[in-house]
Amino acid sequence: MKEKLLEVRNLKTYFPITGGLLGQTTNYVKAVDGVSFDVYRGETLGLVGESGCGKSTTGRTIMRLIEPTDGKVIFDGKDIFNLKKKEMLESRREMQMIFQDPFSSLNPRKMVKEIIGGAFEIHSPNMKKREREEEVAKLLEIVGLNPDYITRYPHEFSGGQRQRIGIARSLALKPKLIIADEPVSALDVSIQSQVLNLLNRLQKQFSLTYIFIAHDLSVVRHLSDRVGVMYLGKIVELADGDELYSKPLHPYTRALLSAIPIPKVGVKRERIILEGDVPSPINPPSGCRFHTRCPYHMRICKEVDPSFKEVADKHYVACHLVDG
Ligand code: SF4
């Protein structure tokens, strides 16, 4: 039986919109609107969807980089949203984030030893400077960089190398969970697979658990045991990676997958072109949020929000077309 490391229940993150002379709240951007899932120790859960679907906000809310509007997150038995500041700092050691943009996520005025070693200053204030530098050099080696680079600045590295520095920083405090938010989308395609292979190796080496956020289903496939597909602040389908890629059930997942070329010669997938853009999360469509773009929508879709139900073993879908 796999052990849960993270439980996310009915997570909501709304951002207020202010207006008028008095600057009162007039509405909310419902970036994450009732998301629930589990993450098991040692696995990678991929979260995918178009930009603006709420996947990054989900990751940041779990880390409490953004405060939630509602819901619960249990990490390693601890109720994250009820932790006091000091307890939260302790939990932050065990949950780390890798950011999308290796150019803006590293402070350009700091040397690598300060960027990576900064975590030790906060969490291990008694660690000696020399010890800290040795740890940083070791971390550089682990991510495939020359340990002599500790005195270099971010601008002296390529994009791929900078992302390796970001990964080394995330490993510094020996975390249990890493939330990787689009970690390769800012990189050249030729570099992407190197970074994905590195993440794969590190997961085995350090028994890490990942939430891997990406807009590209083919990138997520590379690394994920299970995949959740998000649309307008909700998860619409969640299943084992193999099952999701071979038997996608939600029309949105099928449309996303239809855009990925199949490597086998002679095998073709029917391309499903979605019309229009993702609607605004300020006033999302009634019923099924996907109904304004779904090629199969029915009358009920506009009126009733489909429940997120298990339709096959550990395969969950929210769609009126799919019966459990
Ligand atoms: Fe399409 Fe209706 Fe299913 Fe939504 S519930 S995905 S609109 S068929």
py3Dmol code that shows the C-alpha trace and the ligand (Angstrom):
import py3Dmol

protein = """\
ATOM      1  CA  MET A   1       0.000   0.000   0.000  1.00  0.00           C
ATOM      2  CA  LYS A   2       1.498   3.334  -1.030  1.00  0.00           C
ATOM      3  CA  GLU A   3       1.846   5.950   1.674  1.00  0.00           C
ATOM      4  CA  LYS A   4       0.404   9.428   1.184  1.00  0.00           C
ATOM      5  CA  LEU A   5       2.857  12.281   1.586  1.00  0.00           C
ATOM      6  CA  LEU A   6       0.467  15.052   0.595  1.00  0.00           C
ATOM      7  CA  GLU A   7      -3.315  15.389   0.707  1.00  0.00           C
ATOM      8  CA  VAL A   8      -4.961  18.358  -0.964  1.00  0.00           C
ATOM      9  CA  ARG A   9      -8.645  18.794  -0.241  1.00  0.00           C
ATOM     10  CA  ASN A  10     -11.040  21.244  -1.881  1.00  0.00           C
ATOM     11  CA  LEU A  11      -8.289  23.818  -2.295  1.00  0.00           C
ATOM     12  CA  LYS A  12      -9.442  27.268  -3.365  1.00  0.00           C
ATOM     13  CA  THR A  13      -7.329  30.300  -4.136  1.00  0.00           C
ATOM     14  CA  TYR A  14      -9.212  33.428  -5.137  1.00  0.00           C
ATOM     15  CA  PHE A  15      -7.571  36.761  -5.868  1.00  0.00           C
ATOM     16  CA  PRO A  16      -9.705  39.816  -5.088  1.00  0.00           C
ATOM     17  CA  ILE A  17     -10.375  42.402  -7.779  1.00  0.00           C
ATOM     18  CA  THR A  18     -10.754  45.877  -6.366  1.00  0.00           C
ATOM     19  CA  GLY A  19     -12.463  48.826  -7.974  1.00  0.00           C
ATOM     20  CA  GLY A  20     -14.476  51.981  -7.415  1.00  0.00           C
ATOM     21  CA  LEU A  21     -13.417  55.071  -5.523  1.00  0.00           C
ATOM     22  CA  LEU A  22     -13.079  53.234  -2.244  1.00  0.00           C
ATOM     23  CA  GLY A  23     -11.106  50.377  -3.720  1.00  0.00           C
ATOM     24  CA  GLN A  24     -13.569  47.793  -2.454  1.00  0.00           C
ATOM     25  CA  THR A  25     -13.516  44.156  -3.639  1.00  0.00           C
ATOM     26  CA  THR A  26     -15.814  43.888  -6.634  1.00  0.00           C
ATOM     27  CA  ASN A  27     -15.107  40.328  -7.713  1.00  0.00           C
ATOM     28  CA  TYR A  28     -12.595  37.482  -7.511  1.00  0.00           C
ATOM     29  CA  VAL A  29     -10.294  35.693  -9.918  1.00  0.00           C
ATOM     30  CA  LYS A  30     -11.010  32.070  -9.042  1.00  0.00           C
ATOM     31  CA  ALA A  31      -7.571  30.755  -9.947  1.00  0.00           C
ATOM     32  CA  VAL A  32      -7.979  27.473  -8.053  1.00  0.00           C
ATOM     33  CA  ASP A  33     -11.541  26.446  -7.342  1.00  0.00           C
ATOM     34  CA  GLY A  34     -11.966  23.219  -5.415  1.00  0.00           C
ATOM     35  CA  VAL A  35      -8.981  21.039  -6.238  1.00  0.00           C
ATOM     36  CA  SER A  36      -8.430  17.699  -4.458  1.00  0.00           C
ATOM     37  CA  PHE A  37      -5.702  15.099  -4.963  1.00  0.00           C
ATOM     38  CA  ASP A  38      -3.160  12.957  -3.116  1.00  0.00           C
ATOM     39  CA  VAL A  39       0.536  12.545  -3.751  1.00  0.00           C
ATOM     40  CA  TYR A  40       2.218   9.312  -2.663  1.00  0.00           C
ATOM     41  CA  ARG A  41       5.766   9.026  -1.381  1.00  0.00           C
ATOM     42  CA  GLY A  42       8.328   8.533  -4.125  1.00  0.00           C
ATOM     43  CA  GLU A  43       5.972   9.237  -7.030  1.00  0.00           C
ATOM     44  CA  THR A  44       5.687  12.064  -9.525  1.00  0.00           C
ATOM     45  CA  LEU A  45       2.291  13.612 -10.009  1.00  0.00           C
ATOM     46  CA  GLY A  46       2.112  15.674 -13.182  1.00  0.00           C
ATOM     47  CA  LEU A  47      -0.272  18.638 -13.310  1.00  0.00           C
ATOM     48  CA  VAL A  48      -1.027  19.858 -16.811  1.00  0.00           C
ATOM     49  CA  GLY A  49      -3.258  22.367 -18.546  1.00  0.00           C
ATOM     50  CA  GLU A  50      -3.148  25.506 -20.633  1.00  0.00           C
ATOM     51  CA  SER A  51      -1.699  28.657 -19.175  1.00  0.00           C
ATOM     52  CA  GLY A  52      -4.074  30.278 -16.684  1.00  0.00           C
ATOM     53  CA  CYS A  53      -5.692  26.978 -15.628  1.00  0.00           C
ATOM     54  CA  GLY A  54      -4.456  27.337 -12.039  1.00  0.00           C
ATOM     55  CA  LYS A  55      -1.717  24.719 -11.918  1.00  0.00           C
ATOM     56  CA  SER A  56       1.075  27.078 -10.791  1.00  0.00           C
ATOM     57  CA  THR A  57      -1.222  28.755  -8.257  1.00  0.00           C
ATOM     58  CA  THR A  58      -2.054  25.292  -6.895  1.00  0.00           C
ATOM     59  CA  GLY A  59       1.666  24.596  -6.404  1.00  0.00           C
ATOM     60  CA  ARG A  60       2.341  27.951  -4.786  1.00  0.00           C
ATOM     61  CA  THR A  61      -0.651  27.670  -2.468  1.00  0.00           C
ATOM     62  CA  ILE A  62       0.494  24.237  -1.281  1.00  0.00           C
ATOM     63  CA  MET A  63       3.862  25.842  -0.440  1.00  0.00           C
ATOM     64  CA  ARG A  64       1.994  28.745   1.195  1.00  0.00           C
ATOM     65  CA  LEU A  65       3.786  31.219  -1.013  1.00  0.00           C
ATOM     66  CA  ILE A  66       0.200  32.341  -1.640  1.00  0.00           C
ATOM     67  CA  GLU A  67      -2.394  32.168   1.137  1.00  0.00           C
ATOM     68  CA  PRO A  68      -5.373  29.898   0.384  1.00  0.00           C
ATOM     69  CA  THR A  69      -8.985  31.038   0.333  1.00  0.00           C
ATOM     70  CA  ASP A  70     -10.287  27.681   1.525  1.00  0.00           C
ATOM     71  CA  GLY A  71      -9.424  24.014   1.732  1.00  0.00           C
ATOM     72  CA  LYS A  72      -6.910  21.830   3.461  1.00  0.00           C
ATOM     73  CA  VAL A  73      -3.385  20.630   2.749  1.00  0.00           C
ATOM     74  CA  ILE A  74      -1.934  17.830   4.867  1.00  0.00           C
ATOM     75  CA  PHE A  75       1.783  17.374   4.303  1.00  0.00           C
ATOM     76  CA  ASP A  76       3.498  14.483   6.057  1.00  0.00           C
ATOM     77  CA  GLY A  77       0.713  14.461   8.654  1.00  0.00           C
ATOM     78  CA  LYS A  78       0.788  18.237   9.258  1.00  0.00           C
ATOM     79  CA  ASP A  79      -2.080  20.583   8.490  1.00  0.00           C
ATOM     80  CA  ILE A  80      -0.060  23.171   6.582  1.00  0.00           C
ATOM     81  CA  PHE A  81      -2.584  26.010   6.697  1.00  0.00           C
ATOM     82  CA  ASN A  82      -2.811  25.836  10.488  1.00  0.00           C
ATOM     83  CA  LEU A  83       0.918  25.950  11.169  1.00  0.00           C
ATOM     84  CA  LYS A  84       2.445  28.859  13.066  1.00  0.00           C
ATOM     85  CA  LYS A  85       5.240  30.826  11.374  1.00  0.00           C
ATOM     86  CA  LYS A  86       8.066  28.836  13.010  1.00  0.00           C
ATOM     87  CA  GLU A  87       6.442  25.479  12.277  1.00  0.00           C
ATOM     88  CA  MET A  88       5.842  26.569   8.687  1.00  0.00           C
ATOM     89  CA  LEU A  89       9.526  27.466   8.321  1.00  0.00           C
ATOM     90  CA  GLU A  90      10.369  23.941   9.460  1.00  0.00           C
ATOM     91  CA  SER A  91       7.959  22.434   6.926  1.00  0.00           C
ATOM     92  CA  ARG A  92       9.422  24.629   4.173  1.00  0.00           C
ATOM     93  CA  ARG A  93      12.683  22.697   4.549  1.00  0.00           C
ATOM     94  CA  GLU A  94      10.834  19.615   3.463  1.00  0.00           C
ATOM     95  CA  MET A  95       8.899  21.215   0.599  1.00  0.00           C
ATOM     96  CA  GLN A  96      10.872  23.025  -2.047  1.00  0.00           C
ATOM     97  CA  MET A  97      10.087  24.616  -5.363  1.00  0.00           C
ATOM     98  CA  ILE A  98      11.897  24.781  -8.683  1.00  0.00           C
ATOM     99  CA  PHE A  99      10.776  27.757 -10.721  1.00  0.00           C
ATOM    100  CA  GLN A 100      10.157  28.092 -14.427  1.00  0.00           C
ATOM    101  CA  ASP A 101      12.468  30.885 -15.348  1.00  0.00           C
ATOM    102  CA  PRO A 102      16.111  30.193 -14.511  1.00  0.00           C
ATOM    103  CA  PHE A 103      16.923  33.768 -15.573  1.00  0.00           C
ATOM    104  CA  SER A 104      14.738  35.624 -13.093  1.00  0.00           C
ATOM    105  CA  SER A 105      14.646  33.104 -10.245  1.00  0.00           C
ATOM    106  CA  LEU A 106      18.337  33.569  -9.362  1.00  0.00           C
ATOM    107  CA  ASN A 107      19.464  36.841  -7.826  1.00  0.00           C
ATOM    108  CA  PRO A 108      21.918  38.329 -10.380  1.00  0.00           C
ATOM    109  CA  ARG A 109      23.915  40.118  -7.661  1.00  0.00           C
ATOM    110  CA  LYS A 110      24.677  36.983  -5.676  1.00  0.00           C
ATOM    111  CA  MET A 111      27.326  34.346  -6.217  1.00  0.00           C
ATOM    112  CA  VAL A 112      26.278  30.710  -6.556  1.00  0.00           C
ATOM    113  CA  LYS A 113      27.557  29.960  -3.054  1.00  0.00           C
ATOM    114  CA  GLU A 114      25.222  32.637  -1.662  1.00  0.00           C
ATOM    115  CA  ILE A 115      22.259  31.589  -3.798  1.00  0.00           C
ATOM    116  CA  ILE A 116      22.454  27.934  -2.801  1.00  0.00           C
ATOM    117  CA  GLY A 117      23.975  28.515   0.628  1.00  0.00           C
ATOM    118  CA  GLY A 118      21.286  31.040   1.589  1.00  0.00           C
ATOM    119  CA  ALA A 119      19.039  28.168   2.660  1.00  0.00           C
ATOM    120  CA  PHE A 120      21.664  27.034   5.199  1.00  0.00           C
ATOM    121  CA  GLU A 121      21.913  30.545   6.641  1.00  0.00           C
ATOM    122  CA  ILE A 122      18.197  30.527   7.408  1.00  0.00           C
ATOM    123  CA  HIS A 123      17.723  26.922   8.477  1.00  0.00           C
ATOM    124  CA  SER A 124      21.179  26.048   9.919  1.00  0.00           C
ATOM    125  CA  PRO A 125      22.474  29.366  11.280  1.00  0.00           C
ATOM    126  CA  ASN A 126      25.264  27.644  13.236  1.00  0.00           C
ATOM    127  CA  MET A 127      26.824  26.130  10.151  1.00  0.00           C
ATOM    128  CA  LYS A 128      30.322  27.537   9.541  1.00  0.00           C
ATOM    129  CA  LYS A 129      31.036  29.448   6.308  1.00  0.00           C
ATOM    130  CA  ARG A 130      33.568  26.862   5.123  1.00  0.00           C
ATOM    131  CA  GLU A 131      31.165  24.005   5.835  1.00  0.00           C
ATOM    132  CA  ARG A 132      28.456  25.848   3.913  1.00  0.00           C
ATOM    133  CA  GLU A 133      30.716  26.283   0.907  1.00  0.00           C
ATOM    134  CA  GLU A 134      31.669  22.612   0.954  1.00  0.00           C
ATOM    135  CA  GLU A 135      27.981  21.685   0.955  1.00  0.00           C
ATOM    136  CA  VAL A 136      27.333  24.027  -1.976  1.00  0.00           C
ATOM    137  CA  ALA A 137      30.255  22.520  -3.934  1.00  0.00           C
ATOM    138  CA  LYS A 138      28.876  19.023  -3.288  1.00  0.00           C
ATOM    139  CA  LEU A 139      25.434  20.096  -4.481  1.00  0.00           C
ATOM    140  CA  LEU A 140      26.924  21.523  -7.674  1.00  0.00           C
ATOM    141  CA  GLU A 141      28.592  18.195  -8.372  1.00  0.00           C
ATOM    142  CA  ILE A 142      25.342  16.340  -7.727  1.00  0.00           C
ATOM    143  CA  VAL A 143      23.549  18.398 -10.393  1.00  0.00           C
ATOM    144  CA  GLY A 144      26.399  17.970 -12.874  1.00  0.00           C
ATOM    145  CA  LEU A 145      28.164  21.320 -12.492  1.00  0.00           C
ATOM    146  CA  ASN A 146      31.808  22.019 -11.726  1.00  0.00           C
ATOM    147  CA  PRO A 147      32.174  22.602  -7.949  1.00  0.00           C
ATOM    148  CA  ASP A 148      34.669  25.388  -8.690  1.00  0.00           C
ATOM    149  CA  TYR A 149      31.747  27.483  -9.968  1.00  0.00           C
ATOM    150  CA  ILE A 150      30.676  28.478  -6.470  1.00  0.00           C
ATOM    151  CA  THR A 151      32.090  31.989  -6.845  1.00  0.00           C
ATOM    152  CA  ARG A 152      30.444  32.670 -10.204  1.00  0.00           C
ATOM    153  CA  TYR A 153      27.392  34.821 -10.814  1.00  0.00           C
ATOM    154  CA  PRO A 154      24.190  33.723 -12.623  1.00  0.00           C
ATOM    155  CA  HIS A 155      25.003  35.682 -15.814  1.00  0.00           C
ATOM    156  CA  GLU A 156      28.071  33.481 -16.324  1.00  0.00           C
ATOM    157  CA  PHE A 157      25.875  30.411 -16.925  1.00  0.00           C
ATOM    158  CA  SER A 158      23.656  29.138 -19.738  1.00  0.00           C
ATOM    159  CA  GLY A 159      19.899  28.642 -19.197  1.00  0.00           C
ATOM    160  CA  GLY A 160      20.315  24.909 -18.606  1.00  0.00           C
ATOM    161  CA  GLN A 161      23.133  25.491 -16.111  1.00  0.00           C
ATOM    162  CA  ARG A 162      21.069  28.083 -14.270  1.00  0.00           C
ATOM    163  CA  GLN A 163      18.216  25.633 -13.951  1.00  0.00           C
ATOM    164  CA  ARG A 164      20.710  23.131 -12.508  1.00  0.00           C
ATOM    165  CA  ILE A 165      21.652  25.778  -9.927  1.00  0.00           C
ATOM    166  CA  GLY A 166      17.945  26.196  -9.122  1.00  0.00           C
ATOM    167  CA  ILE A 167      17.671  22.437  -8.699  1.00  0.00           C
ATOM    168  CA  ALA A 168      20.763  22.368  -6.446  1.00  0.00           C
ATOM    169  CA  ARG A 169      19.181  25.105  -4.313  1.00  0.00           C
ATOM    170  CA  SER A 170      15.994  23.076  -3.977  1.00  0.00           C
ATOM    171  CA  LEU A 171      17.997  20.035  -2.816  1.00  0.00           C
ATOM    172  CA  ALA A 172      20.061  21.892  -0.201  1.00  0.00           C
ATOM    173  CA  LEU A 173      17.761  21.166   2.731  1.00  0.00           C
ATOM    174  CA  LYS A 174      17.083  17.534   1.812  1.00  0.00           C
ATOM    175  CA  PRO A 175      13.387  18.017   1.012  1.00  0.00           C
ATOM    176  CA  LYS A 176      10.783  15.275   0.823  1.00  0.00           C
ATOM    177  CA  LEU A 177       8.637  17.028  -1.783  1.00  0.00           C
ATOM    178  CA  ILE A 178       9.720  19.183  -4.714  1.00  0.00           C
ATOM    179  CA  ILE A 179       7.189  21.169  -6.690  1.00  0.00           C
ATOM    180  CA  ALA A 180       8.715  21.789 -10.101  1.00  0.00           C
ATOM    181  CA  ASP A 181       6.800  24.577 -11.842  1.00  0.00           C
ATOM    182  CA  GLU A 182       7.416  24.348 -15.594  1.00  0.00           C
ATOM    183  CA  PRO A 183      11.108  23.597 -14.930  1.00  0.00           C
ATOM    184  CA  VAL A 184      12.054  23.067 -18.574  1.00  0.00           C
ATOM    185  CA  SER A 185       9.671  25.249 -20.558  1.00  0.00           C
ATOM    186  CA  ALA A 186      12.083  28.198 -20.726  1.00  0.00           C
ATOM    187  CA  LEU A 187      14.893  25.960 -22.017  1.00  0.00           C
ATOM    188  CA  ASP A 188      15.921  24.917 -25.535  1.00  0.00           C
ATOM    189  CA  VAL A 189      14.451  21.564 -26.558  1.00  0.00           C
ATOM    190  CA  SER A 190      17.949  20.051 -26.721  1.00  0.00           C
ATOM    191  CA  ILE A 191      18.554  20.971 -23.066  1.00  0.00           C
ATOM    192  CA  GLN A 192      15.099  19.973 -21.811  1.00  0.00           C
ATOM    193  CA  SER A 193      15.740  16.224 -21.870  1.00  0.00           C
ATOM    194  CA  GLN A 194      19.042  16.662 -19.993  1.00  0.00           C
ATOM    195  CA  VAL A 195      17.262  18.492 -17.178  1.00  0.00           C
ATOM    196  CA  LEU A 196      14.409  15.941 -17.156  1.00  0.00           C
ATOM    197  CA  ASN A 197      16.949  13.093 -16.945  1.00  0.00           C
ATOM    198  CA  LEU A 198      18.663  14.894 -14.070  1.00  0.00           C
ATOM    199  CA  LEU A 199      15.358  15.247 -12.186  1.00  0.00           C
ATOM    200  CA  ASN A 200      14.697  11.566 -12.802  1.00  0.00           C
ATOM    201  CA  ARG A 201      18.096  10.540 -11.439  1.00  0.00           C
ATOM    202  CA  LEU A 202      17.801  12.788  -8.385  1.00  0.00           C
ATOM    203  CA  GLN A 203      14.388  11.365  -7.575  1.00  0.00           C
ATOM    204  CA  LYS A 204      15.882   7.868  -7.342  1.00  0.00           C
ATOM    205  CA  GLN A 205      19.044   9.008  -5.568  1.00  0.00           C
ATOM    206  CA  PHE A 206      17.257  10.991  -2.846  1.00  0.00           C
ATOM    207  CA  SER A 207      13.848   9.230  -2.711  1.00  0.00           C
ATOM    208  CA  LEU A 208      12.128  12.444  -3.729  1.00  0.00           C
ATOM    209  CA  THR A 209       8.461  13.006  -4.390  1.00  0.00           C
ATOM    210  CA  TYR A 210       7.602  15.445  -7.173  1.00  0.00           C
ATOM    211  CA  ILE A 211       4.685  17.511  -8.317  1.00  0.00           C
ATOM    212  CA  PHE A 212       5.625  18.334 -11.873  1.00  0.00           C
ATOM    213  CA  ILE A 213       3.721  21.235 -13.387  1.00  0.00           C
ATOM    214  CA  ALA A 214       3.738  21.776 -17.157  1.00  0.00           C
ATOM    215  CA  HIS A 215       1.535  22.922 -20.015  1.00  0.00           C
ATOM    216  CA  ASP A 216       2.980  20.305 -22.349  1.00  0.00           C
ATOM    217  CA  LEU A 217       1.613  16.771 -21.931  1.00  0.00           C
ATOM    218  CA  SER A 218       4.555  15.215 -23.745  1.00  0.00           C
ATOM    219  CA  VAL A 219       7.006  16.725 -21.213  1.00  0.00           C
ATOM    220  CA  VAL A 220       4.907  15.518 -18.277  1.00  0.00           C
ATOM    221  CA  ARG A 221       4.764  12.003 -19.679  1.00  0.00           C
ATOM    222  CA  HIS A 222       8.525  11.681 -19.450  1.00  0.00           C
ATOM    223  CA  LEU A 223       8.516  11.833 -15.685  1.00  0.00           C
ATOM    224  CA  SER A 224       5.045  11.305 -14.207  1.00  0.00           C
ATOM    225  CA  ASP A 225       3.549   8.206 -12.583  1.00  0.00           C
ATOM    226  CA  ARG A 226       0.112   9.844 -12.460  1.00  0.00           C
ATOM    227  CA  VAL A 227      -1.220  12.881 -14.257  1.00  0.00           C
ATOM    228  CA  GLY A 228      -3.922  15.392 -13.340  1.00  0.00           C
ATOM    229  CA  VAL A 229      -5.364  17.599 -16.086  1.00  0.00           C
ATOM    230  CA  MET A 230      -6.549  21.041 -15.003  1.00  0.00           C
ATOM    231  CA  TYR A 231      -9.008  23.361 -16.710  1.00  0.00           C
ATOM    232  CA  LEU A 232     -10.092  26.755 -15.350  1.00  0.00           C
ATOM    233  CA  GLY A 233      -9.167  26.098 -11.725  1.00  0.00           C
ATOM    234  CA  LYS A 234     -10.379  22.495 -11.494  1.00  0.00           C
ATOM    235  CA  ILE A 235      -8.942  19.029 -12.108  1.00  0.00           C
ATOM    236  CA  VAL A 236     -11.051  17.421 -14.847  1.00  0.00           C
ATOM    237  CA  GLU A 237      -9.210  14.095 -15.152  1.00  0.00           C
ATOM    238  CA  LEU A 238      -6.670  12.211 -13.035  1.00  0.00           C
ATOM    239  CA  ALA A 239      -5.208   8.786 -13.765  1.00  0.00           C
ATOM    240  CA  ASP A 240      -2.043   6.717 -14.004  1.00  0.00           C
ATOM    241  CA  GLY A 241       0.148   8.155 -16.751  1.00  0.00           C
ATOM    242  CA  ASP A 242      -0.095   5.100 -19.032  1.00  0.00           C
ATOM    243  CA  GLU A 243      -3.862   4.924 -18.644  1.00  0.00           C
ATOM    244  CA  LEU A 244      -4.337   8.641 -19.249  1.00  0.00           C
ATOM    245  CA  TYR A 245      -2.228   8.643 -22.385  1.00  0.00           C
ATOM    246  CA  SER A 246      -3.738   5.444 -23.825  1.00  0.00           C
ATOM    247  CA  LYS A 247      -7.375   5.896 -22.718  1.00  0.00           C
ATOM    248  CA  PRO A 248      -8.083   9.584 -22.132  1.00  0.00           C
ATOM    249  CA  LEU A 249     -11.751  10.059 -21.246  1.00  0.00           C
ATOM    250  CA  HIS A 250     -12.326  13.770 -20.764  1.00  0.00           C
ATOM    251  CA  PRO A 251     -12.818  15.688 -24.029  1.00  0.00           C
ATOM    252  CA  TYR A 252     -10.308  18.308 -22.872  1.00  0.00           C
ATOM    253  CA  THR A 253      -7.614  15.700 -22.208  1.00  0.00           C
ATOM    254  CA  ARG A 254      -8.350  14.123 -25.582  1.00  0.00           C
ATOM    255  CA  ALA A 255      -7.953  17.502 -27.273  1.00  0.00           C
ATOM    256  CA  LEU A 256      -4.635  18.177 -25.517  1.00  0.00           C
ATOM    257  CA  LEU A 257      -3.325  14.727 -26.415  1.00  0.00           C
ATOM    258  CA  SER A 258      -4.443  15.011 -30.011  1.00  0.00           C
ATOM    259  CA  ALA A 259      -1.921  17.805 -30.469  1.00  0.00           C
ATOM    260  CA  ILE A 260       1.006  15.483 -29.629  1.00  0.00           C
ATOM    261  CA  PRO A 261       2.491  13.607 -32.595  1.00  0.00           C
ATOM    262  CA  ILE A 262       2.673   9.798 -32.171  1.00  0.00           C
ATOM    263  CA  PRO A 263       6.221   8.564 -32.781  1.00  0.00           C
ATOM    264  CA  LYS A 264       5.091   5.214 -34.371  1.00  0.00           C
ATOM    265  CA  VAL A 265       5.071   5.262 -38.183  1.00  0.00           C
ATOM    266  CA  GLY A 266       1.573   4.888 -39.662  1.00  0.00           C
ATOM    267  CA  VAL A 267      -0.266   5.579 -36.388  1.00  0.00           C
ATOM    268  CA  LYS A 268      -2.344   8.723 -36.458  1.00  0.00           C
ATOM    269  CA  ARG A 269      -4.508  10.387 -33.856  1.00  0.00           C
ATOM    270  CA  GLU A 270      -7.476  12.464 -34.887  1.00  0.00           C
ATOM    271  CA  ARG A 271      -6.625  16.107 -34.187  1.00  0.00           C
ATOM    272  CA  ILE A 272      -9.254  17.861 -32.073  1.00  0.00           C
ATOM    273  CA  ILE A 273      -9.076  21.608 -32.473  1.00  0.00           C
ATOM    274  CA  LEU A 274     -10.560  23.520 -29.564  1.00  0.00           C
ATOM    275  CA  GLU A 275     -12.387  26.677 -30.488  1.00  0.00           C
ATOM    276  CA  GLY A 276     -11.886  29.928 -28.630  1.00  0.00           C
ATOM    277  CA  ASP A 277      -9.690  30.751 -25.686  1.00  0.00           C
ATOM    278  CA  VAL A 278      -9.872  29.628 -22.090  1.00  0.00           C
ATOM    279  CA  PRO A 279     -12.726  31.726 -20.568  1.00  0.00           C
ATOM    280  CA  SER A 280     -12.017  34.198 -17.784  1.00  0.00           C
ATOM    281  CA  PRO A 281     -11.678  32.715 -14.300  1.00  0.00           C
ATOM    282  CA  ILE A 282     -13.504  35.807 -12.979  1.00  0.00           C
ATOM    283  CA  ASN A 283     -16.880  34.629 -14.282  1.00  0.00           C
ATOM    284  CA  PRO A 284     -16.295  31.023 -15.335  1.00  0.00           C
ATOM    285  CA  PRO A 285     -18.991  29.335 -17.459  1.00  0.00           C
ATOM    286  CA  SER A 286     -21.885  27.724 -15.593  1.00  0.00           C
ATOM    287  CA  GLY A 287     -22.158  23.947 -15.228  1.00  0.00           C
ATOM    288  CA  CYS A 288     -19.157  22.237 -16.797  1.00  0.00           C
ATOM    289  CA  ARG A 289     -16.597  24.982 -17.279  1.00  0.00           C
ATOM    290  CA  PHE A 290     -15.437  23.369 -20.482  1.00  0.00           C
ATOM    291  CA  HIS A 291     -18.874  23.480 -22.148  1.00  0.00           C
ATOM    292  CA  THR A 292     -18.143  26.647 -24.154  1.00  0.00           C
ATOM    293  CA  ARG A 293     -15.351  24.816 -26.001  1.00  0.00           C
ATOM    294  CA  CYS A 294     -16.386  21.177 -25.799  1.00  0.00           C
ATOM    295  CA  PRO A 295     -17.251  19.548 -29.145  1.00  0.00           C
ATOM    296  CA  TYR A 296     -19.600  17.109 -27.318  1.00  0.00           C
ATOM    297  CA  HIS A 297     -21.497  19.480 -25.025  1.00  0.00           C
ATOM    298  CA  MET A 298     -25.108  18.666 -24.207  1.00  0.00           C
ATOM    299  CA  ARG A 299     -27.858  20.688 -22.543  1.00  0.00           C
ATOM    300  CA  ILE A 300     -27.055  19.332 -19.068  1.00  0.00           C
ATOM    301  CA  CYS A 301     -23.427  20.490 -19.406  1.00  0.00           C
ATOM    302  CA  LYS A 302     -24.438  24.136 -19.209  1.00  0.00           C
ATOM    303  CA  GLU A 303     -26.599  23.575 -16.139  1.00  0.00           C
ATOM    304  CA  VAL A 304     -24.906  20.993 -13.952  1.00  0.00           C
ATOM    305  CA  ASP A 305     -21.271  20.902 -12.867  1.00  0.00           C
ATOM    306  CA  PRO A 306     -20.241  17.260 -13.369  1.00  0.00           C
ATOM    307  CA  SER A 307     -18.890  15.557 -10.252  1.00  0.00           C
ATOM    308  CA  PHE A 308     -15.319  14.293 -10.194  1.00  0.00           C
ATOM    309  CA  LYS A 309     -15.824  10.545  -9.965  1.00  0.00           C
ATOM    310  CA  GLU A 310     -13.803   7.334 -10.198  1.00  0.00           C
ATOM    311  CA  VAL A 311     -14.838   5.659 -13.458  1.00  0.00           C
ATOM    312  CA  ALA A 312     -12.156   2.946 -13.562  1.00  0.00           C
ATOM    313  CA  ASP A 313      -9.480   1.837 -11.125  1.00  0.00           C
ATOM    314  CA  LYS A 314      -7.913   5.101  -9.860  1.00  0.00           C
ATOM    315  CA  HIS A 315      -9.114   6.899 -12.980  1.00  0.00           C
ATOM    316  CA  TYR A 316     -11.149   9.987 -12.094  1.00  0.00           C
ATOM    317  CA  VAL A 317     -13.088  12.168 -14.538  1.00  0.00           C
ATOM    318  CA  ALA A 318     -15.515  15.077 -14.331  1.00  0.00           C
ATOM    319  CA  CYS A 319     -17.745  14.766 -17.410  1.00  0.00           C
ATOM    320  CA  HIS A 320     -21.414  13.954 -18.006  1.00  0.00           C
ATOM    321  CA  LEU A 321     -20.457  11.803 -20.983  1.00  0.00           C
ATOM    322  CA  VAL A 322     -18.459   9.377 -18.873  1.00  0.00           C
ATOM    323  CA  ASP A 323     -20.258   6.991 -16.510  1.00  0.00           C
ATOM    324  CA  GLY A 324     -18.674   5.383 -13.481  1.00  0.00           C
TER     325      GLY A 324
END
"""
ligand_1 = """\
8
SF4
Fe -18.076 18.245 -22.592
Fe -20.316 18.083 -21.191
Fe -18.278 16.478 -20.630
Fe -18.154 19.062 -20.061
S -19.553 17.580 -19.171
S -16.586 17.846 -20.985
S -19.240 19.952 -21.790
S -19.485 16.527 -22.518
"""
view = py3Dmol.view(width=600, height=400)
view.addModel(protein, "pdb")
view.setStyle({"model": 0}, {"cartoon": {"style": "trace"}})
view.addModel(ligand_1, "xyz")
view.setStyle({"model": 1}, {"stick": {}})
view.zoomTo()
view.show()
